[in-house]
Amino acid sequence: MRTLNVLVSIVEDDAEVREILARWVDSAPGFHCASNHGSAESALAQLAAAKPDIVLMDINLPGLNGVECVVRLKPMLPKVQFVMLTVYEDSDHIFEALAAGAVGYLLKRTRREELIAALDLVRSGGSPMTGYIARKVVQAFQAQWKDTPETRSLSAREREVLELLTRGHLYKEVCDMLGISMSTVNTHARRIYEKLHVRSRAEAVARYNKPSFVSGQRPAK
């Protein structure tokens, strides 16, 4: 039985970058570039017709920016997964994108193989972020971390899984490192999301505070 390709749309104002991304997607087994758009306005008018599964969205677009575009597209396309692909590394842009509904945040310097791996992670229900971006999210939230009944409800194994995900490890790597099956990792991830009242890996990572979760203490200074 033939497996249908995952359809990917690209929203990027640089024509050369759009062409490169489309070529990368089309050359990856199991993926197909469904459409590409040079502006948020074009995406809002035409993207729904392409019926993508995943959208790679630039933030710095002319006119309406990428975050605002996701805000408007998400209610129209609730099942579509949005991944931001941008040059911005600051926390404000990261949090704005995640709050808008993006499930991942990648830098434009991401290599082809890393981008395809990120798309594959989205396909399997994950939320791709480079290790650097994940660390930025954690550091920003550590300053305002509060111990809650939800975080205390995580089991020891769930904390182990969450810590590894926060470090940027893929689900398969978590399987290998903990010696458990993929279905078990998925079960732990689902329970983590339920207990923390989040909907994605990105949101779970954003709530994670290693010192409080793992040791219950602040690191020595």
CORCORUR-V63345 format. One record per residue. N is the residue number from 1. SS is DSSP state (H for helix, E for strand, L for the rest). PHI is phi as a letter, one per 30 degrees, with the letter a starting at -180 (999 if undefined). Layout:
n=(N/N)
ss=(SS/SS)
phi=(PHI/PHI)
This chain:
n=(1/2/3/4/5/6/7/8/9/10/11/12/13/14/15/16/17/18/19/20/21/22/23/24/25/26/27/28/29/30/31/32/33/34/35/36/37/38/39/40/41/42/43/44/45/46/47/48/49/50/51/52/53/54/55/56/57/58/59/60/61/62/63/64/65/66/67/68/69/70/71/72/73/74/75/76/77/78/79/80/81/82/83/84/85/86/87/88/89/90/91/92/93/94/95/96/97/98/99/100/101/102/103/104/105/106/107/108/109/110/111/112/113/114/115/116/117/118/119/120/121/122/123/124/125/126/127/128/129/130/131/132/133/134/135/136/137/138/139/140/141/142/143/144/145/146/147/148/149/150/151/152/153/154/155/156/157/158/159/160/161/162/163/164/165/166/167/168/169/170/171/172/173/174/175/176/177/178/179/180/181/182/183/184/185/186/187/188/189/190/191/192/193/194/195/196/197/198/199/200/201/202/203/204/205/206/207/208/209/210/211/212/213/214/215/216/217/218/219/220/221)
ss=(L/L/L/L/L/E/E/E/E/E/E/L/L/L/H/H/H/H/H/H/H/H/H/H/H/H/H/L/L/L/E/E/E/E/E/E/E/L/L/H/H/H/H/H/H/H/H/H/H/H/L/L/L/E/E/E/E/L/L/L/L/L/L/L/L/H/H/H/H/H/H/H/H/H/H/H/L/L/L/L/E/E/E/E/E/E/L/L/L/L/H/H/H/H/H/H/H/H/H/H/L/L/L/E/E/E/E/L/L/L/L/H/H/H/H/H/H/H/H/H/H/H/H/L/L/L/L/L/E/L/H/H/H/H/H/H/H/H/H/H/H/H/L/L/L/L/L/L/H/H/H/H/L/L/L/H/H/H/H/H/H/H/H/H/H/H/L/L/L/L/H/H/H/H/H/H/H/H/L/L/L/H/H/H/H/H/H/H/H/H/H/H/H/H/H/H/L/L/L/L/H/H/H/H/H/H/L/L/L/H/H/H/H/H/H/L/L/L/L/L/L)
phi=(999/d/d/d/d/d/d/b/c/b/c/a/d/d/d/d/d/e/d/d/d/d/d/d/d/d/d/c/e/i/b/b/d/d/a/b/b/c/a/d/d/d/d/d/d/b/d/e/d/d/h/d/c/b/b/d/c/d/d/d/c/d/i/d/d/d/d/d/d/d/e/d/d/e/d/d/b/d/c/d/c/c/b/d/b/a/c/d/c/d/d/e/d/d/d/d/d/d/d/d/k/d/c/a/b/b/d/d/d/e/d/e/d/d/d/d/d/d/d/d/d/d/e/c/j/c/b/d/b/d/e/d/d/e/d/d/d/d/d/d/d/d/d/c/d/b/d/b/e/d/d/d/d/d/d/e/d/d/d/d/d/d/d/d/d/d/d/j/d/d/e/d/d/d/e/d/d/c/i/b/d/d/d/d/d/d/d/d/d/d/d/d/d/d/d/c/h/b/c/a/e/e/d/d/d/d/c/d/b/e/e/d/d/d/c/i/b/d/d/d/c)
